[in-house]
Amino acid sequence: MVCASPRDSQADAGDPMRVLIVDDDEHTRIAMASAVRRVGYACDVAADGREAWAMNQAHPADVILADWLMPNMSGTDLCEQVRAADDERYTYFVLVTALGDKGHRLTGMHAGADDYLVKPIDLDELCARLAAAERILRAHRALRGRNRALRRDTQRLLAASHVDHLTGVANRRRLVEDLAALRARIVTESRPHAMAMCDIDHFKRYNDHFGHREGDAVLRVVAHTLVSTLREGDCVYRYGGEEFVVLLHGQPLASARAAMDRARRAVEDLRISAHPSGVVTISVGVAESGPLSEVSVAPPASDDLDAWSDAWIRRADEAQYRAKALGRNRVVADGVSGVPSLVPPR
């Protein structure tokens, strides 16, 4: 018998294909292993399905050649177990048996086998089947690699779709999704959460005087300052134009107001010159999430979710308007009485 090695012409061979031979007959194991190794494949042997399963768990095989009838675990049982455990890695499975009728062949294929060899084994045919298995596995690996690359690209695109490209913070789309997730958490948690609406004071005037390029630079610096000043678990979003939203997770109104006042001072301390005088500042409104009694335990319809989110945003926005009406560069909490409610010019 002369088996030409299918690996001789492979420029991209890499590691040799790993073959696991499973047969309770020692002479069959020795003969098949010798042929497999002769054509350049790595080869392990097991005396029954249970031993083969343990070996495959420790060192996964590319191809399993398994006798149908074995003690402890049959070849079909081993095949079904391998198929149930397979994730991304694909194992090419060949059942070997003296039972050559069509019914047994179909039973083996239904168990998940890829191919079928009838005893006594023709070693030339065995080599040919392994060469075919290698081509199929190579195609599987190439497809798996392309799928991984596609998933990575999809994840990058998804991540990019949630980021404001000018400032690098999360965008409004991400805010909508995070508010939906937060509403679900509020049902099961007793912790309060707060939202802050931040607006750069006199930003239109700054843009008109210094130009949009400098205005964009201010947006980036303010966004970075908010992120670096707040806690790691707090999230900053560009809401639109010169407005930013901050979600302060697990913070009641008083501590959220104090946190945003630190952020406001940090922006003021940048000492970015503004026209006609002074420096760039922000006005901030803070509102706490509604009480649990206002949140349905059942999964909300999209209209209910939008109404809940819009109401919270509106309360933070109205508090920010009051901060501007009081002279800007300050933080006002929702529900503070005696504060003008008129909406000032931006």
Protein Blocks (a to p, Z undefined) as FASTA:
>chain_A
ZZddfklmpmklmpadddddddfbfklmmmmmmmmmmnopacdddfbfklmmmmmmmmcc
fbdcddfbdghiafklmmmmmmmmpckbccddddddfblcfklmmmmmmnopabdcdddd
dfklmmmmmmmmmmmmmmmmmmmmmmmmmmmmmmmmmmmmmpcfknopacfklmmmmmmm
mmmmmmmpcbdcdddddddehklmmmmmnopklmmmmmmmmmmmmmmmmcfkbccddfbh
jbccdddehiafklmmmmmmmmmmmmmmnopacdfedcddddddddddddfklpcfbdcd
fklmmmmmmmmmmmmmmmmmmmmmnngaiaddehiahiafbdcdZZ
